Amino acid sequence: MAARTIAIYGKGGIGKSFTTTNLSATFALMNKKVLQLGCDPKHDSTTSLFGGISLPTVTDVFAEKNARNEPVSVDDIVFRRDIQNFPQPIYGIELGGPQVGRGCGGRGIISGFDVLEKLGIFKWDIDIILMDFLGDVVCGGFATPLARSLSEEVILVTSNDRQSIFTANNICQANNYFKTVGGRSRLLGLIVNRDDGSGMAEKYARAAGISVLMKIPYNSEARDRDDSFGFAVELPEIREKFDRLATRILENSISPCEAAGLDFEQFIRLFGDVSENDPVPATEDELFGRIRSGAAVGGRVSEIRESAEDLRLMDCIEKLPEAEKQVYRMTQLEKRGVEEVAALNEIDENEVLKRLSSARNRLKKLFFEQ
């Protein structure tokens, strides 16, 4: 029977390897034969699985063997670890990649899969292959499991921050693209790692039509286990979550998501109000120093760009209380120093800063409420 193949994608540093490693351990504890495939040039996916040992990578081994005109064999690149009280050993492979700045990581991924397919990886007596994939690289090589349908299923790992959710959205969109050209990888959903309770990842998931499979709150003891090359699932509260997810996967009780993902405008609006204005173009005159936008002449602003945004800002400034408006104009438009503004208005410098701060807060509300 062919192995179940699952690609786990996410932003670098978000906890993909942590998630993959503990899922591998959970499946092994369930008496399943698991192979964890690290698909990142850092080649650190299997470090915890192998007690801190760095495995020889497919990229390095292939280069050495090729230089001697020798073929790569299974025992050159596939390693096993027998863990006390685990009913099954865990297997590991690291694809690896070039050193920083010395080659294409995506090309290394593609070449690595070519080697593994020649060795019959998808015919081995393995129950589950978990592929730990870097997700915030746009190079096509990192989309190999999706492009070539090498992974039956995809799981996204994110946190509640905008960048990691953005990465998850990109992978969702990439998978949808490959479906249009024959791809068969199914998106199972996303895992919220280091959940801080803010709900941003869940808000995104609802908007994008993606299921939340599991939420893992930040746990310093779990992090310590991982940092010391142990398993977080040794902790009962973490084991319970991974057990539940692994069981659902094995029982095929997770319905794949028909998620389109979000376009950039839809995505960015999840995080707050966005200006409707077009960006203001720069001019050659200002970039070459032929004019100074906003320069003061005789205590007045000599030049304010006549854009819709500038006019809107000026309108908001006029709505400020008189004392705040005076300070804001003198410091921000006329570019006078705090000391000079204090002297001209016969107030101390702290009062100038206080009025300026209040003016800025009011302007922010006025500008975005219009």
FITIKOL-195611 format. One line per 10 residues: their letters; for each residue x, y, z of N, C-alpha, C. Coordinates in pm, whole numbers, padded with zeros to 5 digits. Layout:
A> X Y Z X Y Z X Y Z | ... $
% end
This chain:
MAARTIAIYG> 00085 -00120 00000 00000 00000 00000 00089 00125 00000 | 00058 00222 -00085 00139 00343 -00096 00128 00427 00031 | 00235 00497 00061 00238 00581 00181 00143 00699 00166 | 00087 00742 00277 00008 00865 00282 00109 00981 00281 | 00093 01076 00193 00189 01186 00183 00124 01318 00221 | 00186 01390 00314 00133 01516 00364 00245 01620 00364 | 00223 01733 00295 00319 01843 00296 00275 01946 00399 | 00367 01987 00484 00339 02085 00589 00417 02212 00555 | 00344 02318 00528 00403 02444 00480 00384 02555 00583 | 00478 02649 00583 00463 02767 00667 00582 02859 00654 $
KGGIGKSFTT> 00569 02977 00709 00675 03076 00707 00795 03026 00788 | 00915 03064 00747 01034 03026 00820 01028 03071 00965 | 01056 02981 01058 01059 03014 01199 00925 03010 01268 | 00819 02971 01197 00685 02975 01257 00653 02848 01335 | 00733 02743 01317 00709 02619 01392 00672 02501 01305 | 00711 02503 01176 00680 02389 01088 00750 02263 01136 | 00881 02275 01164 00956 02157 01206 00908 02107 01342 | 00875 02198 01431 00818 02161 01561 00690 02081 01540 | 00602 02133 01454 00474 02066 01427 00495 01932 01359 | 00580 01930 01256 00603 01807 01181 00666 01699 01269 $
TNLSATFALM> 00765 01738 01347 00836 01643 01434 00741 01580 01535 | 00658 01661 01597 00567 01607 01698 00453 01526 01637 | 00417 01559 01514 00318 01478 01443 00381 01344 01403 | 00507 01347 01361 00579 01222 01330 00585 01133 01454 | 00622 01192 01567 00631 01116 01691 00495 01058 01729 | 00389 01135 01710 00255 01088 01744 00215 00969 01658 | 00239 00976 01529 00208 00864 01440 00289 00740 01478 | 00417 00760 01512 00501 00646 01551 00449 00582 01680 | 00404 00665 01774 00346 00612 01898 00216 00538 01871 | 00153 00568 01757 00031 00496 01716 00065 00372 01632 $
NKKVLQLGCD> 00193 00337 01632 00241 00216 01564 00240 00230 01411 | 00258 00354 01363 00268 00378 01221 00415 00401 01183 | 00452 00351 01064 00587 00373 01013 00590 00509 00943 | 00671 00598 00999 00671 00737 00954 00808 00775 00896 | 00805 00848 00786 00925 00908 00729 00906 01058 00729 | 00998 01129 00793 00994 01276 00792 01098 01325 00692 | 01050 01404 00597 01135 01454 00489 01153 01604 00504 | 01274 01645 00540 01303 01787 00556 01332 01851 00421 | 01253 01952 00385 01266 02015 00252 01302 02163 00269 | 01412 02189 00333 01457 02325 00361 01609 02323 00354 $
PKHDSTTSLF> 01671 02421 00285 01818 02423 00278 01886 02424 00415 | 01816 02470 00520 01878 02470 00654 01900 02329 00705 | 01834 02232 00646 01840 02089 00680 01836 02063 00831 | 01738 02126 00898 01727 02107 01044 01593 02047 01085 | 01515 02000 00989 01383 01948 01022 01390 01829 01116 | 01484 01738 01091 01489 01611 01166 01581 01617 01288 | 01629 01735 01323 01726 01746 01433 01670 01690 01563 | 01547 01728 01598 01489 01678 01723 01459 01529 01714 | 01415 01483 01595 01386 01341 01576 01507 01255 01605 | 01625 01308 01572 01748 01229 01585 01837 01278 01699 $
GGISLPTVTD> 01773 01337 01801 01846 01373 01923 01956 01474 01904 | 01942 01564 01805 02042 01668 01782 02140 01635 01672 | 02134 01514 01616 02224 01474 01508 02181 01542 01378 | 02277 01597 01305 02250 01656 01174 02271 01549 01068 | 02167 01515 00996 02176 01408 00897 02248 01453 00771 | 02327 01365 00708 02383 01396 00575 02269 01425 00479 | 02283 01527 00397 02174 01566 00308 02185 01500 00171 | 02071 01488 00106 02068 01432 -00030 02155 01516 -00123 | 02149 01649 -00108 02228 01739 -00194 02377 01711 -00180 | 02426 01703 -00055 02569 01682 -00032 02613 01543 -00076 $
VFAEKNARNE> 02533 01444 -00040 02570 01306 -00075 02572 01288 -00227 | 02472 01344 -00294 02467 01331 -00439 02589 01396 -00503 | 02629 01515 -00454 02746 01584 -00510 02873 01500 -00492 | 02889 01443 -00371 03009 01362 -00344 03010 01236 -00430 | 02897 01170 -00438 02888 01046 -00516 02907 01074 -00665 | 02845 01182 -00710 02855 01216 -00852 02999 01246 -00892 | 03073 01311 -00800 03214 01342 -00829 03297 01215 -00846 | 03253 01107 -00780 03326 00979 -00791 03259 00885 -00889 | 03155 00938 -00959 03080 00858 -01056 03019 00734 -00992 | 02963 00755 -00870 02900 00645 -00796 02751 00677 -00777 $
PVSVDDIVFR> 02665 00577 -00779 02522 00602 -00756 02492 00624 -00609 | 02386 00698 -00582 02338 00717 -00445 02249 00599 -00409 | 02268 00543 -00290 02185 00432 -00245 02102 00475 -00125 | 02000 00396 -00092 01909 00429 00017 01984 00454 00147 | 02079 00367 00180 02146 00379 00309 02242 00498 00316 | 02262 00568 00204 02342 00691 00205 02263 00809 00259 | 02131 00806 00243 02052 00926 00270 01931 00904 00361 | 01894 00779 00385 01778 00751 00472 01829 00695 00604 | 01780 00753 00712 01829 00713 00845 01710 00680 00935 | 01735 00597 01035 01629 00556 01127 01674 00580 01270 $
RDIQNFPQPI> 01577 00601 01355 01607 00613 01498 01507 00530 01576 | 01558 00444 01659 01474 00365 01749 01467 00439 01881 | 01348 00473 01923 01328 00554 02043 01262 00468 02150 | 01316 00478 02271 01263 00398 02381 01113 00422 02400 | 01040 00313 02414 00894 00313 02436 00814 00350 02311 | 00880 00365 02197 00810 00386 02070 00796 00251 02001 | 00675 00210 01962 00657 00080 01898 00716 00072 01757 | 00743 00189 01696 00800 00191 01562 00920 00288 01559 | 01021 00257 01479 01129 00355 01458 01076 00470 01374 | 01148 00581 01374 01113 00694 01288 01225 00710 01185 $
YGIELGGPQV> 01188 00734 01061 01285 00749 00954 01296 00896 00915 | 01415 00934 00871 01436 01074 00836 01525 01092 00714 | 01494 01194 00637 01575 01236 00522 01579 01388 00522 | 01696 01443 00493 01708 01587 00473 01753 01613 00330 | 01672 01686 00253 01711 01719 00116 01829 01816 00115 | 01827 01913 00204 01937 02009 00210 01933 02108 00096 | 02047 02169 00069 02055 02269 -00037 02191 02337 -00034 | 02212 02434 -00120 02341 02502 -00128 02364 02592 -00007 | 02489 02629 00014 02519 02727 00117 02465 02861 00074 | 02443 02950 00172 02381 03080 00144 02458 03154 00036 $
GRGCGGRGII> 02386 03198 -00066 02445 03277 -00173 02521 03197 -00277 | 02516 03063 -00267 02599 02983 -00358 02517 02892 -00450 | 02391 02914 -00459 02311 02831 -00547 02163 02849 -00522 | 02083 02777 -00596 01938 02787 -00589 01881 02678 -00499 | 01817 02719 -00389 01757 02622 -00297 01646 02542 -00363 | 01566 02609 -00447 01458 02540 -00515 01508 02433 -00610 | 01618 02461 -00678 01677 02363 -00768 01722 02240 -00689 | 01774 02266 -00568 01815 02154 -00483 01697 02066 -00443 | 01582 02130 -00417 01462 02053 -00382 01420 01964 -00499 | 01417 02022 -00620 01376 01946 -00738 01470 01829 -00762 $
SGFDVLEKLG> 01602 01855 -00755 01700 01749 -00777 01689 01641 -00670 | 01665 01684 -00546 01651 01588 -00436 01535 01493 -00457 | 01421 01548 -00502 01306 01463 -00528 01333 01368 -00645 | 01409 01415 -00745 01444 01326 -00856 01522 01205 -00805 | 01617 01228 -00713 01696 01119 -00655 01606 01023 -00578 | 01517 01079 -00496 01431 00995 -00413 01333 00913 -00497 | 01282 00971 -00602 01190 00896 -00687 01261 00781 -00759 | 01386 00804 -00796 01463 00696 -00860 01489 00582 -00760 | 01496 00618 -00633 01517 00517 -00529 01384 00453 -00485 | 01273 00496 -00544 01144 00434 -00516 01075 00477 -00389 $
IFKWDIDIIL> 01096 00603 -00346 01045 00648 -00217 00896 00621 -00199 | 00817 00634 -00305 00673 00617 -00290 00629 00471 -00299 | 00727 00382 -00306 00697 00238 -00305 00750 00170 -00179 | 00815 00249 -00092 00869 00191 00030 00756 00148 00124 | 00789 00059 00217 00691 00012 00315 00680 00114 00429 | 00623 00227 00397 00605 00338 00491 00457 00373 00495 | 00405 00403 00614 00263 00440 00626 00239 00586 00591 | 00327 00672 00642 00305 00816 00627 00437 00885 00598 | 00438 00972 00497 00552 01058 00469 00510 01201 00497 | 00577 01264 00593 00551 01404 00625 00662 01489 00565 $
MDFLGDVVCG> 00625 01584 00480 00722 01672 00414 00720 01809 00481 | 00831 01847 00539 00844 01973 00612 00898 02079 00515 | 00810 02168 00468 00845 02258 00359 00846 02404 00400 | 00951 02474 00360 00957 02619 00377 00853 02682 00285 | 00773 02775 00338 00662 02829 00260 00677 02972 00214 | 00775 03048 00270 00784 03189 00230 00894 03211 00127 | 00912 03113 00037 01002 03127 -00076 00917 03109 -00202 | 00926 03206 -00292 00838 03202 -00409 00891 03111 -00520 | 01016 03067 -00508 01076 02981 -00610 00993 02856 -00632 | 00974 02820 -00758 00890 02706 -00791 00936 02575 -00733 $
GFATPLARSL> 01066 02563 -00704 01116 02437 -00649 01050 02400 -00518 | 01014 02500 -00438 00953 02472 -00309 00805 02434 -00323 | 00752 02449 -00442 00614 02406 -00468 00610 02270 -00535 | 00724 02200 -00538 00732 02070 -00607 00622 01972 -00566 | 00594 01953 -00437 00489 01857 -00399 00352 01894 -00456 | 00327 02025 -00470 00199 02070 -00524 00198 02059 -00676 | 00306 02103 -00737 00313 02104 -00883 00308 01963 -00941 | 00370 01869 -00871 00378 01732 -00924 00288 01636 -00847 | 00201 01692 -00762 00106 01610 -00684 00178 01501 -00606 | 00297 01532 -00553 00372 01435 -00473 00316 01426 -00332 $
SEEVILVTSN> 00244 01529 -00290 00177 01525 -00160 00027 01517 -00184 | -00035 01418 -00123 -00181 01404 -00136 -00252 01519 -00065 | -00193 01561 00047 -00260 01659 00132 -00162 01767 00177 | -00217 01881 00211 -00137 01996 00253 -00194 02050 00384 | -00104 02080 00477 -00141 02146 00603 -00058 02273 00614 | -00123 02384 00648 -00054 02511 00666 -00031 02538 00814 | 00087 02587 00847 00118 02625 00986 00137 02776 00990 | 00067 02840 01081 00076 02985 01091 00069 03026 01238 | 00085 03153 01261 00061 03211 01393 -00042 03321 01371 | -00055 03413 01465 -00154 03519 01449 -00095 03646 01390 $
DRQSIFTANN> 00031 03643 01346 00090 03763 01289 00064 03769 01140 | 00067 03890 01085 00027 03912 00947 00118 03839 00848 | 00249 03838 00872 00341 03780 00775 00324 03629 00763 | 00306 03560 00875 00289 03415 00866 00155 03379 00803 | 00051 03460 00827 -00078 03437 00763 -00068 03466 00614 | 00006 03569 00579 00029 03603 00438 00094 03485 00365 | 00192 03423 00428 00259 03306 00369 00160 03192 00349 | 00078 03167 00450 -00022 03060 00439 -00118 03088 00323 | -00157 03215 00309 -00248 03251 00200 -00182 03227 00064 | -00053 03258 00053 00019 03235 -00073 00021 03087 -00110 $
ICQANNYFKT> 00043 03000 -00012 00047 02856 -00040 -00092 02808 -00081 | -00193 02860 -00016 -00332 02826 -00054 -00357 02863 -00200 | -00316 02983 -00240 -00337 03028 -00377 -00253 02946 -00475 | -00130 02910 -00435 -00044 02829 -00522 -00108 02693 -00546 | -00162 02633 -00441 -00225 02502 -00456 -00345 02510 -00550 | -00420 02620 -00540 -00535 02638 -00629 -00489 02651 -00774 | -00378 02722 -00793 -00326 02736 -00929 -00290 02599 -00988 | -00218 02519 -00909 -00175 02390 -00962 -00294 02298 -00989 | -00403 02318 -00917 -00524 02240 -00946 -00576 02269 -01086 | -00557 02391 -01132 -00606 02427 -01266 -00526 02361 -01376 $
VGGRSRLLGL> -00406 02311 -01344 -00323 02245 -01445 -00302 02098 -01410 | -00397 02043 -01334 -00394 01899 -01309 -00347 01857 -01172 | -00311 01951 -01085 -00265 01916 -00951 -00376 01852 -00869 | -00338 01760 -00781 -00439 01686 -00703 -00420 01700 -00553 | -00328 01784 -00507 -00306 01799 -00363 -00426 01868 -00299 | -00473 01811 -00187 -00590 01865 -00117 -00547 01940 00008 | -00605 02056 00028 -00575 02137 00147 -00662 02090 00263 | -00599 02039 00368 -00675 01993 00485 -00714 02107 00577 | -00626 02207 00590 -00656 02318 00680 -00529 02376 00737 | -00545 02455 00842 -00427 02518 00901 -00418 02492 01051 $
IVNRDDGSGM> -00296 02500 01099 -00264 02485 01242 -00216 02620 01292 | -00272 02667 01402 -00230 02793 01462 -00129 02760 01571 | -00003 02791 01547 00102 02765 01645 00127 02892 01727 | 00172 02873 01852 00197 02985 01944 00074 03076 01952 | -00040 03016 01965 -00165 03090 01967 -00170 03185 02086 | -00187 03315 02059 -00192 03414 02166 -00335 03455 02201 | -00432 03390 02136 -00571 03418 02167 -00630 03538 02094 | -00551 03603 02008 -00600 03723 01939 -00703 03689 01832 | -00697 03566 01778 -00796 03523 01681 -00774 03567 01539 | -00656 03628 01508 -00634 03678 01372 -00627 03564 01270 $
AEKYARAAGI> -00558 03455 01304 -00549 03343 01210 -00686 03282 01185 | -00769 03275 01288 -00904 03221 01272 -00991 03317 01188 | -00970 03446 01206 -01042 03545 01125 -01006 03526 00978 | -00877 03510 00951 -00833 03485 00813 -00895 03355 00761 | -00888 03249 00843 -00938 03119 00799 -01085 03125 00760 | -01165 03197 00838 -01308 03212 00805 -01325 03284 00672 | -01248 03391 00653 -01261 03470 00531 -01216 03393 00408 | -01114 03308 00426 -01056 03235 00312 -01122 03100 00289 | -01204 03055 00384 -01269 02925 00370 -01180 02808 00404 | -01092 02827 00503 -00997 02724 00544 -01031 02675 00685 $
SVLMKIPYNS> -01026 02546 00707 -01054 02489 00839 -00936 02507 00932 | -00963 02535 01059 -00859 02537 01162 -00852 02397 01223 | -00742 02328 01203 -00728 02189 01247 -00687 02178 01393 | -00603 02273 01438 -00551 02262 01574 -00494 02397 01614 | -00508 02432 01742 -00446 02552 01797 -00352 02510 01909 | -00228 02556 01901 -00128 02522 02001 -00086 02650 02072 | -00126 02671 02197 -00084 02792 02268 00066 02788 02296 | 00126 02906 02312 00268 02909 02345 00289 02839 02480 | 00386 02749 02483 00413 02670 02603 00564 02664 02619 | 00616 02732 02721 00762 02739 02738 00824 02602 02763 $
EARDRDDSFG> 00751 02515 02830 00805 02381 02855 00813 02301 02725 | 00713 02317 02640 00716 02250 02509 00831 02303 02426 | 00854 02435 02429 00966 02494 02356 01098 02443 02409 | 01109 02429 02541 01232 02375 02601 01258 02232 02555 | 01152 02152 02545 01168 02014 02497 01223 02015 02355 | 01167 02101 02273 01211 02108 02134 01355 02157 02123 | 01389 02259 02200 01525 02314 02196 01630 02214 02243 | 01589 02124 02331 01683 02023 02382 01668 01889 02309 | 01609 01895 02188 01597 01778 02099 01508 01669 02157 | 01403 01712 02224 01304 01618 02275 01172 01638 02202 $
FAVELPEIRE> 01066 01578 02255 00934 01587 02192 00836 01658 02284 | 00768 01759 02231 00667 01830 02309 00551 01739 02344 | 00527 01634 02263 00414 01544 02290 00438 01456 02413 | 00555 01471 02475 00576 01406 02604 00496 01476 02714 | 00449 01599 02683 00363 01673 02776 00218 01636 02747 | 00140 01594 02847 00003 01547 02824 -00085 01646 02748 | -00075 01777 02781 -00164 01873 02717 -00132 01891 02569 | -00004 01872 02532 00034 01880 02391 00003 01748 02320 | 00029 01637 02388 00002 01505 02329 -00145 01491 02293 | -00232 01542 02378 -00376 01530 02353 -00415 01598 02221 $
KFDRLATRIL> -00357 01716 02194 -00390 01788 02071 -00339 01714 01948 | -00215 01665 01954 -00159 01594 01840 -00227 01459 01819 | -00264 01392 01927 -00338 01266 01916 -00468 01286 01840 | -00538 01393 01876 -00668 01419 01814 -00652 01446 01665 | -00551 01527 01630 -00528 01558 01489 -00484 01433 01411 | -00389 01358 01466 -00339 01238 01398 -00451 01137 01376 | -00538 01123 01475 -00650 01030 01462 -00745 01072 01351 | -00774 01201 01344 -00862 01251 01238 -00801 01229 01100 | -00669 01246 01091 -00602 01223 00963 -00612 01076 00923 | -00583 00987 01018 -00585 00844 00989 -00726 00795 00957 $
ENSISPCEAA> -00825 00855 01020 -00964 00813 00997 -01028 00884 00877 | -00949 00971 00811 -01000 01046 00696 -01127 01123 00729 | -01130 01178 00848 -01250 01250 00891 -01239 01402 00870 | -01129 01445 00807 -01112 01588 00777 -01153 01612 00632 | -01252 01696 00614 -01296 01728 00478 -01201 01831 00418 | -01145 01803 00301 -01055 01900 00237 -01126 02033 00214 | -01047 02141 00220 -01102 02276 00204 -01107 02314 00057 | -01218 02369 00015 -01228 02426 -00119 -01205 02576 -00105 | -01086 02612 -00063 -01055 02751 -00031 -00987 02820 -00148 | -01036 02938 -00183 -00974 03015 -00291 -00862 03102 -00238 $
GLDFEQFIRL> -00856 03120 -00106 -00762 03217 -00052 -00814 03358 -00075 | -00735 03458 -00039 -00776 03597 -00054 -00680 03671 -00145 | -00734 03765 -00226 -00643 03850 -00302 -00582 03951 -00206 | -00483 04028 -00253 -00407 04113 -00161 -00497 04216 -00092 | -00587 04277 -00168 -00674 04379 -00107 -00764 04319 -00001 | -00822 04202 -00029 -00906 04135 00070 -00824 04099 00194 | -00702 04051 00169 -00617 04008 00280 -00581 04126 00371 | -00534 04235 00311 -00482 04345 00392 -00593 04412 00473 | -00718 04406 00422 -00829 04468 00494 -00870 04389 00619 | -00821 04268 00632 -00847 04193 00755 -00783 04258 00876 $
FGDVSENDPV> -00678 04337 00852 -00597 04386 00962 -00625 04533 00999 | -00717 04596 00928 -00749 04733 00964 -00796 04813 00845 | -00826 04941 00870 -00871 05030 00764 -00757 05057 00666 | -00790 05062 00540 -00692 05087 00436 -00735 05210 00357 | -00642 05301 00332 -00673 05422 00256 -00721 05387 00116 | -00822 05460 00069 -00875 05439 -00065 -00798 05520 -00169 | -00705 05603 -00125 -00636 05693 -00216 -00529 05621 -00296 | -00505 05672 -00416 -00395 05621 -00496 -00264 05671 -00437 | -00155 05596 -00458 -00026 05644 -00408 00014 05772 -00480 | 00079 05863 -00406 00121 05991 -00463 00254 05972 -00534 $
PATEDELFGR> 00262 05999 -00663 00388 05978 -00735 00492 06082 -00697 | 00617 06040 -00689 00727 06132 -00669 00761 06198 -00802 | 00829 06310 -00798 00869 06380 -00920 01021 06383 -00929 | 01071 06400 -01052 01215 06412 -01069 01268 06535 -00999 | 01191 06644 -01001 01238 06768 -00938 01269 06748 -00790 | 01177 06680 -00719 01202 06662 -00575 01313 06562 -00548 | 01323 06457 -00634 01428 06356 -00611 01566 06409 -00643 | 01576 06500 -00741 01706 06559 -00775 01732 06687 -00696 | 01641 06721 -00602 01666 06835 -00515 01638 06969 -00577 | 01566 06971 -00689 01537 07099 -00751 01426 07175 -00680 $
IRSGAAVGGR> 01341 07103 -00606 01243 07167 -00519 01244 07093 -00386 | 01193 07159 -00283 01179 07095 -00152 01033 07101 -00114 | 00966 06990 -00123 00824 06985 -00090 00807 07015 00057 | 00725 07117 00086 00699 07150 00225 00801 07244 00285 | 00895 07301 00205 00996 07392 00260 00929 07522 00301 | 00980 07583 00409 00920 07705 00462 00988 07829 00404 | 00909 07929 00366 00961 08056 00318 00884 08166 00390 | 00957 08249 00470 00892 08357 00541 00787 08310 00638 | 00806 08192 00698 00713 08141 00797 00592 08074 00736 | 00586 08060 00604 00472 07996 00540 00519 07874 00461 $
VSEIRESAED> 00431 07782 00439 00464 07665 00358 00472 07709 00214 | 00588 07687 00149 00605 07733 00012 00542 07640 -00088 | 00533 07514 -00050 00484 07419 -00150 00417 07300 -00084 | 00293 07273 -00115 00223 07154 -00068 00164 07086 -00190 | 00195 06959 -00207 00148 06889 -00326 -00005 06895 -00334 | -00054 06925 -00452 -00198 06942 -00474 -00265 06807 -00503 | -00234 06708 -00422 -00298 06577 -00441 -00425 06570 -00357 | -00509 06475 -00390 -00632 06456 -00313 -00601 06426 -00168 | -00496 06350 -00145 -00460 06313 -00009 -00414 06435 00070 | -00335 06521 00005 -00287 06641 00075 -00405 06734 00108 $
LRLMDCIEKL> -00495 06748 00014 -00610 06833 00039 -00696 06779 00152 | -00706 06649 00156 -00783 06585 00263 -00716 06611 00399 | -00582 06600 00401 -00508 06624 00525 -00526 06768 00570 | -00516 06863 00476 -00531 07003 00512 -00670 07031 00569 | -00769 06965 00512 -00906 06980 00562 -00916 06930 00706 | -00847 06819 00735 -00849 06764 00871 -00776 06857 00968 | -00667 06916 00923 -00591 07009 01009 -00680 07126 01050 | -00762 07175 00957 -00851 07289 00987 -00954 07255 01094 | -00980 07127 01115 -01080 07086 01214 -01021 07070 01354 | -00890 07087 01367 -00826 07074 01499 -00860 07193 01587 $
PEAEKQVYRM> -00859 07174 01720 -00872 07290 01810 -00762 07392 01779 | -00791 07519 01798 -00701 07625 01753 -00560 07611 01808 | -00548 07579 01938 -00415 07569 01999 -00334 07455 01938 | -00400 07341 01914 -00332 07226 01855 -00299 07252 01709 | -00391 07319 01638 -00369 07350 01497 -00247 07440 01479 | -00234 07540 01568 -00122 07633 01560 00010 07561 01578 | 00017 07475 01679 00141 07401 01707 00172 07303 01593 | 00069 07235 01545 00092 07137 01437 00144 07206 01310 | 00082 07318 01274 00125 07389 01153 00270 07436 01165 | 00304 07491 01280 00438 07548 01297 00546 07439 01299 $
TQLEKRGVEE> 00516 07326 01364 00619 07220 01373 00624 07131 01251 | 00508 07095 01197 00504 06996 01090 00507 07056 00949 | 00443 07171 00930 00438 07231 00797 00546 07338 00778 | 00565 07421 00881 00666 07525 00870 00803 07478 00917 | 00807 07359 00974 00933 07296 01015 01010 07378 01118 | 00937 07443 01208 01002 07515 01317 01036 07420 01430 | 01140 07448 01503 01179 07367 01616 01087 07386 01735 | 01088 07288 01827 01001 07294 01944 01033 07417 02029 | 01161 07447 02043 01201 07562 02126 01146 07693 02069 | 01155 07709 01936 01105 07831 01871 00953 07841 01883 $
VAALNEIDEN> 00885 07728 01863 00739 07728 01873 00695 07765 02015 | 00767 07712 02113 00734 07744 02254 00748 07893 02281 | 00858 07953 02229 00881 08095 02253 00775 08181 02184 | 00741 08147 02059 00643 08226 01984 00503 08218 02044 | 00472 08106 02107 00338 08088 02165 00336 08113 02315 | 00454 08149 02371 00466 08179 02514 00417 08064 02602 | 00460 07943 02564 00433 07823 02644 00563 07746 02657 | 00567 07649 02751 00692 07573 02763 00697 07460 02660 | 00815 07401 02644 00836 07300 02541 00752 07175 02566 | 00733 07137 02691 00649 07020 02722 00506 07039 02674 $
EVLKRLSSAR> 00457 07161 02684 00321 07189 02638 00313 07180 02486 | 00420 07224 02418 00425 07211 02271 00414 07064 02232 | 00494 06978 02298 00494 06835 02267 00360 06772 02300 | 00297 06818 02409 00168 06765 02448 00062 06799 02343 | 00060 06924 02298 -00038 06967 02197 -00013 06895 02064 | 00115 06878 02029 00149 06811 01903 00103 06665 01904 | 00122 06598 02017 00080 06459 02029 -00072 06446 02018 | -00142 06537 02084 -00288 06536 02079 -00336 06564 01936 | -00270 06658 01868 -00307 06692 01731 -00291 06572 01639 | -00182 06500 01655 -00157 06383 01570 -00264 06275 01591 $
NRLKKLFFEQ> -00299 06252 01717 -00403 06151 01745 -00537 06191 01684 | -00570 06318 01696 -00698 06365 01639 -00695 06352 01486 | -00581 06391 01426 -00570 06384 01281 -00586 06243 01229 | -00528 06148 01301 -00538 06008 01259 -00685 05965 01253 | -00759 06001 01356 -00901 05964 01359 -00979 06038 01251 | -00953 06169 01238 -01025 06248 01138 -00997 06198 00996 | -00870 06167 00969 -00829 06128 00834 -00895 05996 00794 | -00896 05897 00883 -00946 05766 00847 -01096 05750 00864 | -01161 05848 00930 -01306 05840 00947 -01380 05908 00833 | -01307 05983 00753 -01374 06054 00642 -01413 05957 00531 $
% end
